[in-house]
């Protein structure tokens, strides 16, 4: 449909029809069973005529149901405008990939793109046209439950991965109109939701605008530059104003500065929550604030529907503002091809072959293996010897709870558990004499209080086995939305089980299932630790691949693991202080704790491999660089082991003098490098003037001439002695 036709369509709409387009409700309002509709309709006070004007639908499942709703909707909509189906597809539709925090550990933009492509294909054939992903909220407090949806603590990496996800969902420009296996991406949550005070969900965010722009907004901007067609508002207030009614945030920054011309949607119930925040007296004022902030779609409350007619009649709101929002929504529907193809990609027959296909599960398995981080491997306990007897114990051993809290359509009944993965790999061994013996307890182990019989049997199996694979961590309900925790240690019952097993067999490989960095000091006695996160549908198989060496781990964490919860927030790129600890660590009057170190137990960028990599000969092509002349920084990386492996080579800088205090180090480049056993390779990075720009006090982005330290290494802690470079 041409733009002029869309404008003409807006002109034909009544005010009530326009407001309907600005409203989103859930799919149960469109149920073909009257008894299922009655409750929701009564609760929100909606009638059938209003429902057939509502512009978008949330959370409908399946091609057949989407097509049924769309057909009925268009028959009853006066102007035959199609509705639009959206859903929470975060890290997979039905084929579930590792949680984003786990997937980020791969540092692989292609893995993110592939995950998004598979998710888009499954979601679109099942009737969805918009997914609420990527979440690009930068996070530095692991107490916050939604860290599992994030990519970690670094702005640069966050932006790179956000861009890759958007491109995976949407494809190339123009693909949404013609390639119905693509979906529109909705970036969330704008803005700075991950900086909630105390790590408590929905809580206040309070920071300077300089820090907001320099650190927290970069991921959203990268996703918008990649072409994301929707943005979702965050629940939190920022600068004293809730995001959903924040004119400065949404109009000045998002629309004017970032140039976002797509659809802005509230989070679930966020418009009406302006009343609870205390910035709106009632629904009328909440609608007034939100529509002027530029919120196009109100999700699951009816402030717009209840009050916009009166606000326009009184002259408080201009109908032209509503027209602009309606036009943006119609433009999105048009870009998705819905006017010509209202069912779009929904196809019951293809749905049966595409969704949860063997091909998609294999991609998920490879991706999960690439996301597993080996945090410890004392005495080279891993990979496991095929001749060893193995006891697979702990609450995660037999649990199908490997998908994570945001796997809306994930099937736990079809997920591969750790035990299944180990048993299947053992059964597939070519030499029957070298197949490992894998045993476990008869009764599943509880995550909080293992029964005496489970503990007793676990101890006995540990005595009889060469190695114990002990699966610990969190239930998926312990992380995700509304799942903040003040104590991020392992539950007491798990620690006691670990200690009991350790007394009879010290050869323990701890496999962690969790949605956040944890305080792991209670299991310091473990010889090996694998951070598996919630690895997804094929998680157990992927873990088995790593445990037995079929896959050499290469992943590195993107969020620091604290020594103690008292260090939080802890992150690698902290600002320097006037009394830095490193200058005089034995002095009292420096910035430090008296009872714990300043440093993370496992720092950003850390992860081990079955290979061993060394770095040397860090050089630059010049001692200076400028806006027109970048500098090349190169380093020699050697795999000095007898095992082929992949290393994630990381480039860091430090701006020594700035108008605003600069971080002690900042990631500015990374490369995944596959090296054969014994191979050395020269790895090059180009450092440009744009790479060292930052947000100044006047909130403009620019660089300062001066001196920089530049270094390279395998993580943010273990770096070569830096080069001194000058920006002219």
N, C-alpha and C positions, 0 to 999 in steps of 0.2 A: 504494500500500500504506500502511495506517495505521501510525502510530508503534508502537502496541502489537504489530502483526504483525511489525515489524522486530525488536523486543525478543524476541518469541517465537521468531523465526528464529535469533537469536543463542543462545538457550537450547537449541535443538535441535542445535546444531553440536557436534561433537567438538572437543577442543582442537587436534588436528592440522588440522581444517578451518578453525578460527579463524586459526591461524597462517598457513595458506595464503592467506587473505584479506589478510594483512599483507605479502605478498610480491609483487614484480613481476618478470617476466622478459620477454625479447624474443620477437617473433613466430616466430623460427625454431624454437622449441621445439614449435610447433604445426603445422609444415610437414606437408603431406600426402605428402611424400617422406621415407621412413624414413632415407635416407642423409643428408639435411639435418638431421634431428633428432639423430642418433646422437652427433655430435661435441659439440654444446652440452650434451646431457643427460649425457654422460660427464664432461665438464669440470666441471659443477656438481654431479654426483652426484644427479640427479633421476630419478625413475621416472614412468611414465605416470599412476599414481594421484595423485602429488603435483602433477603439472602440471595435472590437472583440478580441483585445489582452489586453485591460485594465483589471486588475486583480480583482478589487472590485467595488461594486456599492453602492451608498449612497441614502437612502431615498425612496426606492421603497415600494409601499403599496399593500398588499394583496397576498394571496397564488396563485391565478390564474395568476396575472401579473408576479410574481417572476418565476413561472414555465414557462410561455411563454418566458420570457427573457432568462432564463437558457437554455431552449431547443434550441432557435435560436442561442444563443451564442456558445454553444458547437458544433452545426452543422457547424459554421463558423470558430471556433478556430482550427488551424491546428493540434494541439496536443490534442484537446478535453479536455483541462483543464477547470474545472468548474469555474465560477465566484462566488463571495461571497457577500452576501447582508448584509449591516450594517445599523443601524438606531439609532436615538436619543430616546431611551426609558429610561427615567430618573426616574420617579416614577409611572410607569404604562404604558401599551401599549394603550389599549382602556378603560379598567377599571382603572381609575386614583385614586391613593392613595394620601395622604397628601404630600405636597412638602417635600423634605428630611429634611429641617430645622424643619418642623413641626413633621415629623415622628421621628426625633431624640429626640424630647421632651418626647417620650414614654420611652426612655432609655431601649428599649426592643430589644435585638439582634434577638429574634425569630420573632418579627414583621417585622424587616428588611429582614430577610431571607424569610418569607412568601410573602412579597411584591415582592421580586425578583423572587421567584418561580412562582407566578401568572403572573408576567410580562414576564418571560421567556416562559411560556406555551403559552400565547397569541401571543407573538412576533414570536415564532418559527413556530407555526401552520400557521401564516400569511406569512412565507417565510424568516424571518430574522434569521441570524446565529450569529450575533455580535451586542451587544448593547453598546452604549457609556455611560457607567455607571459602577461603582460608581464615582461620583465626590468627591474627598477627599481633596479638597483645604481647608486648615484651614483658617478661616476668623475671623478678629477682628475689622472690620470696616463695620458697617451696611449701610454706604453710597453706598457700592458696590452692584450692582443689583443682582449679582449671589450668594449672601449669601443664597438665597432661595434653591439653589441646594446643599448647604453644610450641614454638621451636626453640625456646630458651631465653638466654639473658643477653645476647649480642645483637645490636641493631643492624650491623652489616649482614651477618648470616641470615637474620630474620627477613631482611628485604630480599635477599637472593632466593630464598626458599619460597617466600610468598609469591614472588613473580613467577616462579616455575609452576606453582600450583594453579595460579590463574590461567596460565597458558595451557596447562593440561586439561583443565575443565572446559575452556572456551575455544581452544584451537587458535587458528590464525584469524585476523580481522575479517569479518564477513562470514565465518564458518557457522555462526549461530543461526543464520538465516537459511542455510542450505545443508549443513551437516547435523542431522537430528540426533546424532550420538554425542553431541556436545551440549553442555548446560551453561547457564550464566552463573558466574561466581559472585557471592555476596561476601565482601570483606567485613570482618567484625573484630572487635567491638570498638567503635570510634567514640571516645579515644581514652587510651591509658588505663583500661580496665584492669590490666595486670599489676598496676601499682597500688592496689587497694591497701589502705592503712592496716597494718597488723596482719596482712594476708587473709583478711576476712572478706568473704564474698559479698558483693554489692556495697562494700564500704566506700567511704570518702577517699578521693585522690587529691592530694595537696602538694603541689610542686610549682616551681617557677616556670614561666612560659618558655624561658631559654632552655631549661632542661627538657620540658615537654617536647619542644621542637627538635632539639639536638639528639635526643635518645629515643623517645617513645613514638614520635610520629613517622619516623623513617620507613617502617614496615608498611604502614597504610599507604604512604605515598608511592612506594615501590609497586604495591599491588594495583593501585589506581593507574600508574604509568603503564602497567602491563595490560590494562584494558578492562579491569573488573567493572561489571555493569551495575552492581548494587553495593551499597554500604549499609551496615547495621549500626545503630546507635548503641552506646554502652549504658549499663544500669547506673554507673557511678556518677557522682557529681565531680566536677573539676573546676578549680578556681571559684568554688562556692556556688556553682550553677550546675544542676544535673544535665548530663550530655544531651538528653532528648529535647530539652528546651534551651539549649545553649546556642544563642544566635552567633556569637563570636566564633565558636568552634565549627559550627556547621556552615555558616554563610561566609564568614571572612576567610577561614582557613580552608575548609573542605571544598566549597564551591569556587570561591574567588582565587585563592592562591594555588590550590592543587588542580583546579580546572575540572573538578568532577561534575559531569553533566548527566549522570545516571540516576537511578532511583535510590532514595534514602528511606530505609525502613526502620521502625522502632524495634527494639527487642520485645519479648513477650510481656505485654502489660505495662511497658515503660512509660507510655504517655500518661495514663491515669496515675502512675506512681509519682508523678510530679506533685500530687496532693500530699502523699505521705512524706516526700522530701521536705515539704513545707515552703515551696516556692509558688504553689498554686492553691487557691482557696477551694476550688471546686473543678468539676469537669470543664466548665466554660473557660476558666483561666488556663487549665492544662492544655486544652485544644488551641487556645490563642498562642501560648508560648511555643508549642510544637510546630504549628503550621507556619509561624513566622520564622522559626529556626530552619524550616525547609524539610521537615519530615513528611515524606510523600505518603507513606503507608503506616497506619496505626495497627499494630498487631494485637489482636485479641482483647482490646477494650474498645468502647464505643463513644469516646469523648467527641470525636469528629462527627459521628452520626447524630449524636444527641444535641450538639450545640453549634455546629458551624452555620446552620441556616440562620439562627438568631444572631450570631456574630457578624455575619454578612449583612443581615437586615439592619443592624445597628451601626454599620459602617466601621466596626472594629477591625474586621478582616475584609480585604478586598477580594471579590470573586476572582479577580485575575490571578491571585496567588494560588487559589484552588485550581484554576485552569492550567497553570504551569505544572502543578503536580500531576494532574490527570494526564496531561500531554506526555510527561516523562514516562508514566506507566504505560500509556498506549504505545509510545515509541519502543519501549522494551518488549512488549507483546509483539509488535511488528517486527522488531529485530530478530525475535525468536521464530518468526514465520507463522505465528498462531492464527493470523487472520485468514491466510490461505490454507493452513494445515492445522486446524484446531486440536487434532489429536497428536500432532507433532510426531515424536518418536515412539509413542505408546503402541506396543505390538505384543499381543498375548503369545503368539507363536514364537517370535524371536526371544521374548522374555524367558521362555523355557530353556533355550539353548545358551543365551548370553549370560544371564544372571547365575553366579556361582559356578561358572564353567571350570573345567579342569585347567584350561589355559590361564584363567584369572587366578586360580588357586596356586598354580605354579609360580606366577609372578609374585604373589603375596608371600610365598615361601622364600623365594630368593631375596625379596626385599626385607623380610623379617630377619633373615640370617645376616644381612648387611647392616642391620640396626642394633644387633646385640653387642654390648660393650663388655670386654673382659677387663675388669677393674683390678684383679689380682691373679697371679699364677705362680705362687711360690714353689720352688723346686720343680718347675715344669710339670706340675700334676696333670695339666691339660696339654694336648688332647689325651683322652682316655685310651688306654691300651685295650685292644679288642679282647685280650685274654683275661682281663680283670673281671671279678664279680662286683656288681654294682647294686647297692641298695638305694632305691629312689623313695625318699621320705619327705615328710613335711606337708603343710596344708596345700601347697601348690602342685604336689606330685600328681594327683589324679583329678585335679579340679579343671573343669572346662571353662572356668572364669578367666579367660585369657584375652578377651576382646576389648575390655575397657568400658567405662561408663557411658560413652557417647556412640556406641555401636547400635544405633536405632534399629536397624534391620538385621543385625548380625545373628547368626544361629549358633548358640552355644552347644546345641545337640550335635552339630557337625564340626565343631572346632576340635583340632588335634591337641590333646593334652600332652604334658611332658612325658608321662609314662607311656602313652601310645607312641609318641615319636621315638622314644628310646627302644621300645619293643619292636616297632616296625623296622627300624634301622638295623637292629640286631638280627632280626629274622631275614633280612635281605643280604646278610653277609655271605660272601662267596665261599669261604672256607669254614665249614661247620665247626671245625676244631678251634677256630679263632672267634667264634661268636661270643659276645659278652653275655654273662648271666645277669639278668635284670629281675630284681625282686622288689616287692613293696608290701605295705601292710594290708591286711584284709579290710580294715575299716578306714574310711577317709579321715584325715586329720583336720581338726577344727583350726580356724585361723587365730582364735583367741585363747581357748582353753582345751588343749588336746586331752582326750580321756586318758585315764591311767593305763587302760589296755593298749591304746595306740602308742603311748610313750614306752611302755614295757616291750611291746613287739618291735618298735623302732630300735630300741637299744639292742635287742637280741639280733636283729638283722644287721645292724651296724657292726656288731662283733664278728659276724660270719662273713662279712664282705670286705673286699680290698679297698673299695672307695664308696663314700656316701655322697649321693647327689641330693642335697637338701633344699627343697623349694620353699622359700619364705616370701614374705612381703605383705601386700595389702589386698583385701577384697576390692573389687572394682567400685563398690559403693563407698569406699573410703577416699576416693578422689573423684574429680569431676565437679560439676556445678553444685553449689551449696554443700561442699564437702571439704571445707577448710579444717585444718588440724593444728592445734598448738603443740602437740607432741608428735614429732616425725620419726621417732625411734620405732623399731619393730615391737609388736605387742609382747608383753611380758611372757605369755605362754610359749611363744616361738623362741624367745631367748633361752628360756629354761630347757626347752627341747634341744636346742643347739648345744647347750652346755652339757646335758646328759649324754648326748651322742658323742661329743668331743672327748669325753672322759674315756670312752671305750674305743674310739677310732678317730684320730686326728686328721685323717685324709678326707677332708670335707670340701666338696664343691658346692657353694651356695649359689642357687639360681634365684634371682629376685624377680617377682612379678609386682609391679608398682607403677603408680602414675605420677610420681614426683621424686626428686632427690630425697634420700633418707639419711638420718644420722645412723651410721653403721658401726659405731664403736663397740656395740655389744657383741659383735661377731668377729672381733679382731683375730680370733684364732683360726678362722677359715683359711685353708691353704689356697683356695681359688674362689673368685667371686665373678659370676656372670650377671650383668644387668640386662635382663630380657625385656623390661617394661611390661606392657600388655602387648604381646607380639602379634595378636590377630588370629585369624582363622587357622593358619598353618603354623602357629607358634611352636607347638611341641615338636614338629618335624624340623623346624629351623634351628631350635635349640640343640636337638640331637645332632644335626649337621655340624654345629660348632663344637659340641662336646667331644665328638669322635674325630674331629679334624677334617671332615669332608669340606668344610668351609673354614678358612683362616679368618678369624675376627679382624675387622678393620675399623669398627665404629669408635667414635670418641664423643664423650658427653658434651652437651651444649648448655648445661646448667650445672654450676658448682655444687658439689656435695659437701655440706658443712661438717666440721668436727663436732659441733654442738649447735643446738637450736638457738643458743644465746648469741651466736655470731650473725644471725639472720637480720637484715639482708646481707648476703655475702656474694660478691661477684668479682670477676677478674679485673674489669676495667674501672676500678674505683678511682676517684679523684685523689691526687696527692694532698698531703696536709702540710701545715707549717712545722710540724714535728713528726716527720715520717719515721716509722718504726725501723725501717731498713738501715737508716743512718746510724742508729745507736740502739740496737735491740736489747742491750743489757741495762739501759737507762730506764728509770721509772717514768720520767716526764716526757714520754713520747706517746703517740697514738697506738695504744695496745690494750689488751685485756690482761689482768693479773692471773687468770686461771685457765686460759686457753690461748692458743696461738691466733694470729691474725689470718691464718691461711686456711683454705679449704682442705678437707681430707682428700678429695679428688678434684682437681681444678678444671675449669673450662678447657675443653679441647683434649682431655686426657683419655687414653684408652690403649690397651696392650694388644699385642699380636703374637702368634706363634713364631713369627719372624722377628728379627732384631734389626733396627734401622739406626744408622749413625749419620750425623750431619757434620760437614766441614767445608772449609774454603768459601765462606760467605764474602762475596764481593759485589761492588756496584760498578756500573758503566761510567759513572761520573760521581764527583763529590757534591754535585748540586743538581737541582732540577728547577723547572719553571713552568708557567702556564702553557708555554709552547714547546718545551723540551722535557718529556718525562725521563725518568731514570730507570734502568733495568737492574734489578737486584737478583743475583743468582746464587745458588747454593748446591753443593754436591751432596746427594743423598745415596746411601749405600745400604743394601740389604746384605748384612754380613752374617747371615744365617744360611742354613741349608734348606729353607722352606720358602717357596714363592709366597709373596704377600703384597698387600696394598697399604701404603702409608698416606695419611692425610697431612700434607705439608702446609704449614700455617705461617703467614707473614703478619708481623705486628709492628706498629710504630708507636713512638711517643713524641708528642709535640712539647718541647722543653719550655717554651715561653708563649703564653697566649693572653689575650685580653680577659678570657675566662679561664679558670683553673681547668687544666686538661687531665684526662685519665692517665694513669701510670703506664698503660699500654692499651692499644686498640687493634683489633683484627682488621686487616685491610686486604687480605687475599688468602685463598686456599686452593689446593689442588689435590685431587685423588690420584696417586701415582702407583701403578702396578709395577713391581720390581721382581724379577726372577731371583732365585737364590744366588747370592754372590754378585748381583748386578749393581752397578753404580750409574747414576744419571744426573746430569746437570739440570736443575729445575729453575726456571726463570719467572720472575714477576715484574710487571711494569707498574711503577709507582708514579702517579700523576699529581699535578697540583689539585685537581678536583678531589682526589682521595684524602687530602688533608684539610679540606674545608670543614668548618664547624659553625654552629649558630652563635653569633655574637650577642652582646647585650642589647643591641637594637633589633634583635631577632632576624637579622639578615645572615644568610649563609655565605661565608667567604673564608679564605685562608689568610694566614699571617706569614709574611716572610720571616725566616729565622731557621733555627737548628732543630733537627729531628734525629731521634735514634730509631734505627730500623733493624729488626732481627727476624730470624726464621727458626722454627723448631717443630717438634711433634705435639706440643701442647702449649698453653699459655704460661706455664711455669718453667719448662725446660727449654730454654732458648740459647742460641749461640751468643757470644759477645757481640753487642750491636755495632753497626756501622753508624758513623756520624755524617749526616747529609744536611745540606743547606738548601732552603727554598729561596730562590732569588726574587 
